[in-house]
């Protein structure tokens, strides 16, 4: 068995993370102290936005009206797929009731959180799809109040297509805010909103750090890092298809790693040879982002067998895992550590990012080892309940009291003892 690295990545400098943590900590402290005033100041300073923070109903309608009908239909198509998949997920979430022992009834309920905050990136690119993925899923889960934010563009505000997507999906409140200040405003319920129970959605390093720091005060979808993608390919794969699938993900940003794991040396060398010209064909700023990501973060790994390739994929725990290889059913059964899996040359991560239905908010930085992506489950609390009759209470009390005293928890034991004397209850 042999695993050979034909291209390796440079390690990320640790100082970057420390600087980001310090900046976000200061910003959140200022917002805690000064409230909406600090949020407005950051919007003016960082995004050069001095307009209304709350997007009015009239402004919402006007933005939607400016979106071309063909684009509206494309967005509706994607929304329909995402909604149908989320509804199918919800159908798997059952409530239950069981008589554990005679007289003891216990059950499970599924209760949506009361409010959600959805962050939609809008810096380098206008992430229409992120509005669809987050707001639609919260709506299907049954969340009563949804606030959405997205970075503004100077003198323009949130791009019209994003506003249309937010409106289509059912956002109750739209705020002209991005970055740390947008995250904090949703968490606190500023500008007429409702303090959010959970914050969801992708964003840059500052947004991810703000969510991490607020975790506990509110829930979050996951700890997010730069997006990443791994392609497994064998001799049946097309080098052109593989290289475009890799570079299309590298254009997310300079720190977005992409990995090729292959059992075919000729394919690996062809991909390495093609990548620079593919990158050069992109417009700016896409080309610069993809070039840096490819040069500094990409890896190409040659394996002798498909089992070795699967082991490498498991070790990397990629956000996106794409297989362009023979015997797709084998890969579906074998692979288990990924955010979302794309099987065959006819599909691509780009479909999942935009239109196909399964959510594109996925675990990064190896988090696929222990969690999946955004789903209706993230917006729903699985809670339990129980009740019992006198006979069951007597049985439970005897055993609870004995276990509690073994543990040294006398208060628990006495609370159980009371149930042995019904007149005292």
C-alpha positions in Angstrom: 0.0 0.0 0.0 1.3 3.4 -0.9 0.0 7.0 -0.6 2.0 9.6 -2.5 1.6 13.3 -2.3 2.2 14.8 -5.7 1.3 18.3 -4.4 1.2 19.5 -0.8 -0.4 22.5 0.9 1.3 25.2 2.9 0.3 25.3 6.6 -2.0 28.2 7.6 -0.3 30.9 9.8 -1.8 30.7 13.3 -1.4 34.4 13.9 -4.3 35.0 11.5 -6.8 33.4 13.9 -5.6 35.3 16.9 -5.9 38.6 15.2 -9.5 37.8 14.1 -10.4 36.7 17.6 -9.2 39.9 19.1 -11.0 42.1 16.7 -14.3 40.3 17.0 -14.1 40.3 20.8 -13.7 44.1 20.8 -16.5 44.5 18.4 -19.0 42.4 20.3 -18.0 44.1 23.6 -18.7 47.5 22.0 -22.1 46.3 20.7 -23.0 44.9 24.1 -22.2 48.3 25.6 -23.6 50.7 23.0 -26.3 48.6 21.3 -27.8 49.7 18.0 -25.6 52.8 18.0 -22.5 50.7 17.7 -24.1 48.5 15.0 -24.8 51.6 12.9 -21.3 52.9 13.4 -19.8 49.7 12.3 -22.1 49.6 9.2 -20.9 53.1 8.3 -17.3 52.4 8.9 -16.9 48.9 7.5 -19.6 48.8 4.7 -20.0 52.6 4.1 -23.7 52.2 4.7 -25.6 55.2 6.1 -29.1 54.2 4.9 -31.9 52.5 6.7 -31.0 49.4 8.6 -34.4 47.8 8.4 -35.5 47.1 4.8 -39.0 48.5 4.5 -41.8 46.6 2.8 -41.8 49.2 0.1 -38.0 48.8 -0.5 -38.5 45.0 -0.5 -41.2 45.2 -3.1 -39.1 47.6 -5.2 -36.0 45.3 -5.1 -38.1 42.3 -6.1 -39.6 44.2 -9.0 -36.2 45.0 -10.4 -35.1 41.3 -10.6 -35.5 40.0 -14.2 -38.2 37.4 -14.6 -35.8 34.7 -16.0 -33.7 35.1 -12.8 -36.8 34.9 -10.6 -37.7 31.7 -12.3 -34.2 30.2 -11.7 -34.4 31.2 -8.0 -37.9 29.8 -7.7 -36.6 26.5 -9.3 -33.8 26.3 -6.7 -36.2 27.3 -3.9 -38.6 24.5 -4.9 -35.9 21.8 -4.8 -34.6 23.0 -1.4 -38.1 23.2 0.0 -39.0 19.7 -1.2 -35.8 18.2 0.3 -36.3 20.0 3.6 -39.9 18.7 3.8 -38.7 15.2 3.2 -36.2 15.6 6.0 -38.9 16.9 8.3 -41.0 13.8 7.5 -38.3 11.7 9.1 -38.6 13.5 12.4 -41.2 11.5 14.3 -42.8 12.0 17.7 -43.2 9.0 19.9 -44.9 7.7 23.0 -44.1 4.5 24.9 -45.1 2.7 28.1 -41.6 2.1 29.4 -42.9 -0.1 32.3 -46.5 -0.6 33.3 -47.9 2.8 34.3 -44.9 4.9 33.1 -45.5 6.7 29.9 -42.7 8.7 28.2 -42.6 10.5 24.9 -40.7 12.6 22.5 -41.8 15.9 20.8 -40.3 17.9 18.0 -40.6 21.7 18.7 -39.1 24.3 16.4 -37.1 27.1 18.0 -39.0 30.4 18.3 -36.6 32.6 16.2 -33.7 32.2 13.8 -31.2 34.5 12.4 -30.0 33.7 8.8 -26.7 35.3 7.6 -26.3 35.6 3.8 -22.8 36.4 2.6 -22.5 39.3 0.1 -19.0 40.5 0.0 -17.0 39.3 -3.1 -20.1 37.4 -4.4 -23.8 37.8 -4.0 -24.8 34.5 -2.4 -28.4 34.2 -3.5 -28.3 30.5 -2.8 -27.4 31.0 0.9 -30.6 32.9 1.4 -32.5 30.0 -0.1 -30.7 27.4 1.9 -31.0 29.0 5.3 -34.4 30.8 5.3 -36.3 28.0 3.4 -35.0 25.3 5.8 -36.0 27.4 8.9 -39.4 28.0 7.4 -40.1 24.4 6.7 -39.0 23.5 10.2 -41.8 25.8 11.5 -39.7 28.6 13.0 -42.2 31.5 13.7 -39.8 34.4 13.3 -36.9 34.6 10.9 -34.5 37.5 10.6 -32.1 37.7 7.6 -29.1 40.0 7.1 -26.6 40.5 4.3 -23.8 42.9 3.6 -24.7 46.1 1.8 -23.0 47.7 -1.2 -22.4 51.4 -0.9 -25.3 53.4 -2.2 -27.2 50.3 -3.2 -27.9 48.1 -0.2 -28.4 44.4 -0.4 -28.4 43.2 -4.0 -31.9 42.9 -5.5 -31.6 39.1 -6.2 -30.7 38.4 -2.6 -33.7 40.5 -1.4 -36.0 38.6 -3.8 -34.7 35.2 -2.5 -35.1 36.4 1.2 -38.7 37.5 0.4 -39.6 34.4 -1.5 -38.4 32.2 1.3 -40.4 34.0 3.9 -38.0 36.2 5.9 -40.0 38.2 8.5 -37.3 40.9 8.9 -34.5 41.9 6.6 -31.6 44.1 7.9 -29.1 45.9 5.7 -26.2 44.6 7.8 -23.2 42.3 7.3 -20.3 41.1 9.3 -20.0 40.9 13.0 -22.5 43.7 13.4 -25.1 41.8 11.5 -24.6 38.7 13.5 -24.8 40.6 16.8 -27.9 42.5 15.8 -29.7 39.2 15.1 -28.6 37.7 18.3 -29.7 40.7 20.4 -33.0 41.3 18.5 -32.0 44.8 17.5 -34.0 47.0 15.1 -37.4 45.6 16.0 -36.3 42.0 15.6 -36.7 39.1 18.1 -33.6 37.8 19.8 -32.6 34.7 17.9 -32.4 31.2 19.4 -30.1 30.1 16.6 -27.7 31.8 14.2 -27.1 30.0 10.9 -25.4 30.6 7.5 -21.9 30.8 6.1 -19.7 33.9 6.2 -16.1 35.1 6.3 -13.7 34.4 9.2 -15.1 37.4 11.2 -18.6 36.1 10.9 -17.6 32.6 11.9 -15.7 33.9 14.9 -18.7 36.1 16.0 -20.9 33.0 15.9 -18.4 31.0 17.8 -18.1 33.7 20.6 -21.9 34.0 20.9 -22.4 30.2 21.1 -24.0 29.4 24.4 -25.9 32.7 24.5 -27.5 31.5 21.3 -27.3 28.3 19.3 -25.4 28.1 16.0 -25.5 25.7 13.1 -21.8 24.8 13.4 -18.3 26.1 13.8 -17.3 27.1 10.3 -14.0 27.5 8.5 -13.1 28.1 4.9 -15.1 25.9 2.5 -13.3 22.8 1.2 -13.8 20.1 -1.4 -12.3 16.7 -2.1 -12.6 14.8 -5.4 -11.9 11.1 -5.7 -11.2 10.0 -9.3 -10.0 6.9 -11.0 -9.0 6.1 -14.6 -12.6 6.6 -15.8 -12.6 10.3 -14.9 -12.1 13.2 -17.3 -9.2 15.4 -16.3 -11.1 18.5 -17.7 -14.1 17.7 -15.5 -12.0 17.0 -12.4 -9.9 20.2 -12.8 -13.0 22.4 -13.2 -14.7 20.8 -10.2 -11.6 21.6 -8.1 -11.0 25.1 -9.4 -14.7 26.0 -9.2 -14.5 25.4 -5.4 -11.1 27.1 -5.1 -12.7 30.3 -6.3 -14.6 30.6 -3.0 -11.6 32.2 -1.5 -7.8 32.2 -1.1 -8.0 30.0 2.0 -10.4 27.4 0.5 -8.5 24.0 0.2 -9.3 21.6 -2.6 -7.9 18.0 -2.7 -7.7 15.4 -5.5 -7.3 11.8 -4.4 -6.8 9.5 -7.4 -5.6 6.0 -8.3 -4.5 7.1 -11.7 -1.1 8.9 -12.0 -1.7 10.1 -15.6 -5.0 11.7 -14.5 -3.2 13.4 -11.6 -0.4 14.8 -13.8 -3.0 16.0 -16.4 -4.9 17.9 -13.7 -1.8 19.5 -12.4 -0.8 20.6 -15.9 -4.3 22.0 -16.7 -5.0 23.8 -13.5 -3.0 27.1 -14.2 -4.7 27.7 -17.5 -8.1 27.0 -16.1 -7.5 29.5 -13.4 -6.2 32.1 -15.8 -9.5 31.8 -17.8 -11.5 33.0 -14.9 -12.4 36.7 -14.4 -11.2 38.7 -11.5 -11.4 38.5 -8.5 -12.2 34.8 -9.0 -8.9 34.1 -10.7 -6.7 35.5 -7.9 -8.8 33.7 -5.2 -8.6 30.4 -7.1 -4.9 30.8 -7.9 -3.9 31.4 -4.3 -6.1 28.6 -3.0 -4.6 26.2 -5.6 -1.0 27.2 -5.1 -1.1 27.3 -1.3 -4.0 25.0 -0.1 -4.5 22.4 -2.8 -3.2 18.8 -2.6 -3.0 16.0 -5.1 -2.7 12.5 -3.6 -2.0 9.3 -5.5 -3.2 6.0 -4.0 -2.6 2.4 -5.2 -6.2 1.2 -4.4 -9.7 2.6 -4.0 -9.6 1.5 -0.3 -6.6 3.7 0.2 -8.4 6.6 -1.5 -11.4 6.1 0.8 -9.2 6.0 3.9 -7.6 9.4 2.8 -11.1 10.8 2.3 -12.2 9.6 5.7 -9.1 11.3 7.3 -9.7 14.6 5.6 -13.5 14.6 6.5 -14.3 17.0 3.6 -17.2 19.4 3.5 -17.9 18.3 -0.1 -16.9 14.9 -1.3 -17.2 14.1 -5.0 -16.6 10.7 -6.6 -15.8 10.4 -10.3 -15.0 6.7 -10.3 -16.3 3.3 -11.3 -18.8 1.3 -9.1 -20.5 4.3 -7.4 -22.6 2.0 -5.2 -19.3 0.7 -3.6 -18.3 4.3 -2.8 -21.7 5.1 -1.4 -21.6 2.2 1.0 -17.9 2.7 1.9 -17.6 6.4 2.5 -19.0 7.8 5.7 -17.1 11.0 6.7 -18.2 14.0 4.7 -20.7 16.9 4.7 -22.3 16.1 1.4 -21.5 13.4 -1.1 -21.7 13.9 -4.9 -21.6 10.6 -6.9 -20.7 10.5 -10.6 -19.5 12.8 -13.3 -23.1 13.9 -14.1 -23.3 15.8 -10.7 -21.0 18.4 -9.3 -20.6 20.3 -6.0 -21.8 23.5 -7.9 -25.3 21.8 -8.2 -25.4 21.4 -4.4 -24.1 24.9 -3.9 -26.9 26.4 -5.9 -30.0 24.4 -6.9 -30.3 20.7 -6.4 -31.9 20.7 -2.9 -29.7 19.2 -0.2 -28.4 22.1 2.0 -25.1 23.8 1.1 -24.4 24.9 4.7 -22.0 22.1 5.6 -19.3 21.2 8.2 -15.8 22.4 7.3 -12.3 22.0 8.8 -12.8 18.3 9.5 -16.1 18.8 11.5 -17.8 16.2 9.2 -16.2 13.7 11.6 -19.0 14.5 14.1 -21.7 16.5 12.5 -23.7 16.9 9.3 -24.9 20.1 7.6 -27.8 22.5 8.1 -31.2 20.8 8.1 -34.6 21.1 9.6 -33.2 19.2 12.5 -31.0 22.2 13.4 -34.0 24.4 13.9 -35.9 21.8 15.9 -35.6 20.8 19.5 -36.1 17.1 20.3 -37.6 17.2 23.8 -39.0 14.4 26.0 -41.8 14.2 28.5 -43.0 11.6 31.0 -45.8 10.8 33.5 -46.7 7.8 35.6 -49.4 6.3 37.8 -49.1 5.4 41.5 -47.9 1.9 40.9 -45.2 3.0 38.5 -44.2 5.8 40.9 -43.8 3.4 43.8 -41.5 1.2 41.7 -39.4 4.1 40.5 -39.2 5.7 43.9 -37.7 2.5 45.5 -35.0 2.2 42.9 -34.3 5.9 42.6 -33.8 6.3 46.3 -31.4 3.3 46.5 -29.3 4.5 43.6 -29.3 8.1 44.9 -27.9 7.0 48.3 -25.2 4.9 46.6 -24.2 8.1 44.8 -24.4 10.1 48.0 -27.2 12.3 46.7 -29.5 12.3 49.8 -31.8 15.1 48.5 -32.6 13.0 45.4 -33.3 10.0 47.7 -35.7 11.9 49.9 -37.6 13.4 46.9 -38.1 9.8 45.8 -39.0 8.6 49.3 -42.0 11.1 49.3 -43.5 9.1 46.4 -43.6 6.1 48.7 -46.0 8.0 50.9 -48.8 9.1 48.5 -50.5 11.3 51.2 -47.4 13.4 51.3 -47.3 14.1 47.6 
